[in-house]
Amino acid sequence: MIGSMTPAPPPGNPGTTYGLQDGTSANSWGLNNGGIPYYREHLTRMVHMVHNAGKPAIVSVAGFTADQFSHLSVPAFTSGADMVEYNFGCPNIWDKGEQKRIFSFQPEVVEYILSQAEALYGNDRHAFAVKVSPFSDAVLLREVASVVATHSQIVRAVTVCNTFPNGLMIDEHGKSVITYQRGLGGVGGKAMKHIALGQVEQWRHVLPSGIDVIGVGGVSTGRDVADLLHAGAKAVGM
C-alpha cells in the first residue's frame, strides 16, 4: 500500500501528533504526504519496486472534497498501479478549527464519488478499494455497504477499518499526549483488534461475494492475522 496521496502537500497538523501507550496508539497526523507533485516524480518507481517484489501495487488516495478523488485516480493509474484505494476514513482533517465529517459516514457522498469513478473507469477494468472508518451504527454500516455493492463493477475490496475517531490519550501528568486542537486522535494498535474483527465480520456478512474484505487493526502477531482471516478477511494489513 502506497499513500495516501492528496492533491497538494497538506501542511499536516502541528505539534505532537502521535502517542503510544501499552500497545495502543493515537495519532492526528492529518494525511502528511508530498501531494501529486511528489508522486508524479516518484510513484512509477515505487510501483516498479513493488512489482519487482512480486506484489500488486495499491495506491491510496484521499481527497479533501468529493470531486478530488477521481482526479487523484489519474496519476495513480498512470504510474501502473494495480488498484486505487479511496481513503474515506481519515478522522484527522480539520478546517478553521472545526473537524470535517468523515466521508465513509455519508452514504450519499460515497455514492457520488464511486459513480464518478465508474463513469471514468467502468469499462477499462480498473480496480478500486474503499477504506472506511469503524461503524458503531450497524444500520449506517449496512447503508454504506449497500452503496458500495452497487458499484461492484469497479470496487474489488473494502478495507476495514481505519482508526477509531477521536480517542484521547493522557500522560502521567494529566495532559493530552497529542497537542493539536483538543488532543483528539485516531486510535489504533492493540485496542483496535476486537473492533476490527467485528467490523470485518459485519462487512463480510453484507457485501456480495465479489467484493473482498481487507482486515486492518490491532495486528502484531500471527494469531491476530489468523483471527481476522477467520472473521472473513481475504487479506490483512499491518
JOFEN-V413180 format. One record per backbone hydrogen bond with DSSP energy under -1.0 kcal/mol. CO is the residue of the C=O (numbers start at 1). NH is the residue of the N-H. Records with the same first field share a line. If there is no record, write none. Layout:
# JOFEN-V413180
CO: NH + NH
This chain:
# JOFEN-V413180
2: 60
5: 62
7: 36
16: 179
17: 28
19: 26
21: 24
23: 190
24: 21
25: 188
26: 19
27: 186
29: 13
34: 38
35: 39
36: 40
38: 42
39: 43
42: 46
43: 47
44: 48
45: 49
46: 50
47: 51
48: 52
50: 55
51: 54
57: 82 + 83
58: 2
59: 85
60: 5
61: 87
65: 68
68: 72
69: 73
72: 76
73: 77
74: 78
75: 79
76: 81
77: 80
83: 59
84: 129
85: 61
86: 88 + 131
88: 104
93: 100
95: 98
98: 95
102: 105
103: 106
106: 110
107: 111
108: 112
109: 113
110: 114
111: 115
112: 116
113: 117
114: 118
115: 119
116: 120
117: 121
118: 122
121: 124
127: 84
128: 156 + 157
129: 86
130: 159
131: 88
132: 162
137: 141
138: 142
139: 143
140: 144
141: 145
142: 146
143: 147
144: 148
145: 149
146: 150
148: 151
149: 152
151: 154 + 155
154: 128
156: 212
157: 130
158: 214
159: 132
160: 216
164: 187
167: 185
169: 177
171: 174
175: 171
180: 183
185: 167
186: 27
187: 164
188: 25
189: 192
190: 193
192: 196
193: 197
194: 198
195: 199
196: 200
197: 201
198: 202
199: 203
200: 204
201: 205
202: 206
203: 207
208: 211
212: 158
213: 234 + 235
214: 160
215: 237
221: 225
222: 226
223: 227
224: 228
225: 229
226: 230
227: 231
228: 233
229: 232
235: 215
